[in-house]
Amino acid sequence: MKCKRVLITGAGGPGAVNMTRSLRDAPEEVFTVGADASRFYVHLAETDEKVLVPKASEPDYIDSINGVSGKFSIDFIMPNSSVEMEILGKNRDALGAKTFFPGSETLEIANSKWLSYLKWRDAGTGVPATILIEKEGDVERAFGEIGTNPVWFRGAGIPGKGIGGAALPCRTPLQAKGWIEFYRGYGGFIASEYLPGRNLTWIGLFRNGALITSQGRERDAYVIPHVSPSGITGAPAISHTIHSDELNNLGLKAALAIDREMNGVCFIDFKESADGRLLPTEINAGRFGTTHYFYARAGLNLPYLLLKTAFGEPLPADLKKFNPLPPDIYWIRTLDCGPVMKTKEEIEDLSGRMRLR
């Protein structure tokens, strides 16, 4: 079998590093080239070769990517950044190598928490009560209509508005207005029902809208939570696999509500409401998160399966659509430490033996 030659963009970032590790653990040889725009972070890449390229926002980015592809005989380009994926997607026909991620319209919807909310609302997946904050009066309306205290204010990620994060649970209109004004965020913020329960995520690999495989997990703790006003940083320090029919059904329904012909990978975050409902809060289409090497180490190598799917090659006959991994496998990490993988039984056994008596 010919060795696949893969260009990984943003190769010094955590998601791309974990993608590289997954491909390195594949059962066949995969040659990787890492491209990064940072002369510092490029050194964190774990690819076979490393190259500097312009930022995706610069006009010569595509020419540079094609130049790298030609130099190293690349046959597949694998981004793991929404920014780069948007540019690569718009220039897909001009690229000198294959890609496998959703179309530009799907990426635009997925990059907007407001647009994806509208899709899910119309599809009947169940959504947190949400209001687009376009003016000061909408803040007062949010506290009057949403019905939770606090109310969750965050950047809507609407294309052209430039606010993707900025999440804060606010208890008063004054607090919310100050937060929005700090970001000059009117028109680019949403207010949503505060969801205090479990934080779950579901990842699925698709081809033309057909689910190939998927897995759910729960986030238990976060890296440096004290730096975020909400205590959630988006980078889990502790997470574990779960088996949940409800999460599996909602994950599949939410993904196909965004794109009936979904291609590649997408992961969807869910939060649990006070009354136990699982509600989708955002989708990341076409890319992996920062901790997907967890799955590869546990036995579900999604980057490699995506690569095989893109090339139309046979997948394992025993690959399950749902829950291919056992429940209660834990992934533990923090800055410059780990990661380590442990079962629930190993954690409980070691905790008992380490405790001073």
PyMOL commands that set and color helices and strands:
alter all, ss='L'
color gray80, all
select helices_A, chain A and resi 14-24+41-44+61-71+82-90+92-94+104-110+113-123+136-145+173-182+225-227+245-258+293-298+302-310+344-354
alter helices_A, ss='H'
color red, helices_A
select strands_A, chain A and resi 4-9+30-36+49-52+76-78+130-133+151-155+168-170+189-193+199-207+210-222+236-242+264-272+278-285+329-334+337-343
alter strands_A, ss='S'
color yellow, strands_A
deselect
rebuild
show_as cartoon
